[in-house]
Amino acid sequence: MTKREFLLTLEKALYFLDPAERRDILNDYEEHFRNELAEGKNEYQIASDLGNPVDIAMQYKPEQAPGETRPPERIQPVIKRQAPPPYTPPVFPSARTAENRVDPFAGSAAPAPGRVDPFASNIPPADNIFSAPRDNRTCTPTPETAFQQAAAEPKKRKGFWYFVGRALSTFLYVFCMVFVGIIALVLVVAGWAVVIGGAVAGLVEGISAFFVYANFGLMIGMFLGGVGVALLCVALGFLMVKGTIGLFKLAKKIIMKPINLLKEVFA
Amino acid sequence: MNSQLKRGVLELCVFSMLYRNDCYGYQLVKVISDNIAISDGTIYPLLKRLKDDGLVDTYLVESGVGPPRKFYHLTPKGKEQTQMELFSWREFENGVNEVLKAGGIL
């Protein structure tokens, strides 16, 4: 958000104040921007440090009586374009070990009697939660989820009627699909006949034009026409391949269906 | 942090900054947000609320560059409030410390 977008959004969201008060508040933020810019920050950074202008505006609302509820505010921020914030490489904290740890309670009072001070260096490493190996900590294993339990259970044998039902439905599926497939296959074969026939006829026509016609103009014309028809048929064939890929996939699926069922029965 | 608690603590921070010297808004925001993890925009509404409650006063001072700066000044009522909040903060702090001691981590 730029300075302008921030101030416009804030102004819009402060609709419940009278203009003089609103002007006064906006002046505060304008001054904030001025001061921050003078310190070398950019507008996007300043706006994101300030926070969401709509949230800020809500903090100017007079306190509401307990129990009183208002409908949620719907104010769209005025944003025209979003600039990515400057990239700052993340700083990862180094792993905490017994050597580099900082004692946050250094100098504080001694622990209550009967308690082990986890920061004391004189206690044996096995009892020190910072130096004890992970396995020594007492952890209760998380209970398995129902899904994991179900996955871990051995599979039950499937009954006779299950396979009868599966076989019947598979038979119906394959029967219907083969019926549809036969029609599709006839159409595809017919299509290929047209494509191949057209391409061959066009080529033969185009080449034979050189031998048949004595008239040069006619010869060239017939040659170009023939080659054109051949190319058109090849293009048609290309489209048909693209169009029938789904059909071949379906055919593979139909063939695999009874095979899979047989595998399941004999597994 | 609990927002109600945070608001009270921020109020105390603002009071303590204004107790001895008057400041302008940006100074307060800088010092507080450098030390406490809050967004910069939280302080200005707080200052407005304190002004509406009569705990702080504002006056304008001409600065060399740009428009005049708005300075904040603690009113007698605000000073009284500061003492009260400081007291309840001490009480709260001691209470938490006692609990931490009882738990054995302090």
Chai-1 contact restraints between the chains, C-beta under 6 A:
chainA,res_idxA,chainB,res_idxB,connection_type,confidence,min_distance_angstrom,max_distance_angstrom,comment,restraint_id
A,D28,B,G25,contact,1.0,0.0,6.0,A-B,restraint_1
A,D28,B,Y44,contact,1.0,0.0,6.0,A-B,restraint_2
A,H32,B,Y26,contact,1.0,0.0,6.0,A-B,restraint_3
A,N35,B,Y26,contact,1.0,0.0,6.0,A-B,restraint_4
A,D49,B,D40,contact,1.0,0.0,6.0,A-B,restraint_5
A,L50,B,D40,contact,1.0,0.0,6.0,A-B,restraint_6
A,L50,B,G41,contact,1.0,0.0,6.0,A-B,restraint_7
A,G51,B,S39,contact,1.0,0.0,6.0,A-B,restraint_8
A,G51,B,G41,contact,1.0,0.0,6.0,A-B,restraint_9
A,I56,B,G41,contact,1.0,0.0,6.0,A-B,restraint_10
A,Q59,B,P45,contact,1.0,0.0,6.0,A-B,restraint_11
A,Y60,B,P45,contact,1.0,0.0,6.0,A-B,restraint_12
A,S108,B,L106,contact,1.0,0.0,6.0,A-B,restraint_13
A,P111,B,G104,contact,1.0,0.0,6.0,A-B,restraint_14
A,A112,B,G104,contact,1.0,0.0,6.0,A-B,restraint_15
A,R115,B,G104,contact,1.0,0.0,6.0,A-B,restraint_16
